[in-house]
């Protein structure tokens, strides 16, 4: 069972993640997008962005290092082999653009027990190099209980 | 191809994009590399079965990602995605040979003419069942 006392815990800011143009293209191909805004800097500039923009679920790659902090926290008691992704949300102030250097801060906003499972809500606030908010990525992780069906 | 999105022409309930996509084992490996999610349930049948699954499953985030792509291709340069959420309600098993064919339908769910935002509801169907819950994307128009 996940330790309910981690509700409210804030983890240290992650090391900066530099968003590469080729990484954005690789991710866009992986999610089968053909929008030129992910591939062609000229098209992105014409749309008002400084470089190619990332698909909206790209933030998961930056968020990942924050979830790793949660899994590595012995006090939290999250058994990764029992984790199922329950839901996901991204709330953006602006799209992620190639060249962004992003850091993320994880807060555990809720820990609930339901029918033998633990539901952990993890909110990662992602900011750019100036400290301005870019996106908040919120995951609910369902940690299956040992005795639950 | 659908027409480019124009905010003032959107109507609630209108289907703005629809696409059939094939997720193959190739797609899963490619997504694992692009996203950094190397959970073996997404590429190893023996491992997936050892934890009680029928076989290799698509990443929920891949399914959400391809659904989002259907919406962003329709949106083009007319706007950008302010919010995107989904629940992962049903797994998508990906057959080693046949893959998994999914259909994505994007419908205008709500409009806010003051904020110039459109909520796009995404329905993702695999094998006759919806696999994402409350998959909604909010597009902000210029």
Contacts between the chains, C-beta under 8 A, distances in Angstrom:
chain1	res1	chain2	res2	distance
A	23	B	34	7.7
A	26	B	33	7.3
A	26	B	34	4.8
A	27	B	34	4.4
A	27	B	35	6.9
A	28	B	69	7.7
A	29	B	30	7.0
A	29	B	34	7.4
A	30	B	27	7.4
A	30	B	30	4.7
A	30	B	31	4.4
A	30	B	33	7.4
A	30	B	34	3.7
A	30	B	35	7.0
A	30	B	62	7.3
A	30	B	65	7.3
A	31	B	31	7.2
A	31	B	34	7.9
A	31	B	62	6.8
A	31	B	65	3.4
A	31	B	66	5.2
A	31	B	68	6.8
A	31	B	69	5.0
A	32	B	21	5.9
A	32	B	27	7.5
A	32	B	66	5.0
A	32	B	69	5.5
A	33	B	68	7.9
A	33	B	69	3.7
A	33	B	72	6.3
A	33	B	73	6.4
A	34	B	69	7.8
A	34	B	73	6.0
A	35	B	69	7.3
A	35	B	72	5.3
A	35	B	73	5.1
A	35	B	75	8.0
A	35	B	76	6.7
A	37	B	72	7.7
A	37	B	76	7.6
A	37	B	77	6.4
A	43	B	77	7.3
A	46	B	77	7.0
A	47	B	77	3.8
A	48	B	142	8.0
A	53	B	80	7.3
A	55	B	65	6.4
A	55	B	68	6.2
A	55	B	69	6.4
A	55	B	72	6.5
A	56	B	68	5.1
A	56	B	72	6.8
A	56	B	81	4.1
A	56	B	84	4.5
A	56	B	137	7.0
A	57	B	61	6.0
A	57	B	64	5.7
A	57	B	65	4.3
A	57	B	68	5.6
A	57	B	84	6.8
A	60	B	35	6.1
A	60	B	37	7.8
A	60	B	61	5.5
A	61	B	34	7.8
A	61	B	35	5.6
A	61	B	36	5.7
A	64	B	35	7.6
A	64	B	36	5.5
A	64	B	37	7.3
A	81	B	51	6.8
A	84	B	88	7.7
A	85	B	60	4.9
A	85	B	61	7.3
A	85	B	88	5.3
A	86	B	87	6.8
A	86	B	88	6.5
A	87	B	85	7.0
A	87	B	86	6.5
A	87	B	87	4.2
A	87	B	88	6.5
A	87	B	133	7.7
A	87	B	134	7.9
A	88	B	60	7.4
A	88	B	61	6.8
A	88	B	64	6.5
A	88	B	85	6.7
A	88	B	86	5.9
A	88	B	88	7.6
A	89	B	83	7.2
A	89	B	84	7.1
A	89	B	85	3.8
A	89	B	86	7.8
A	90	B	81	7.9
A	90	B	83	6.8
A	90	B	84	4.9
A	90	B	85	7.3
A	91	B	82	7.2
A	91	B	83	5.0
A	92	B	80	7.6
A	92	B	81	6.4
A	92	B	82	5.5
A	92	B	83	6.9
A	94	B	80	7.4
A	95	B	80	5.1
A	95	B	81	7.1
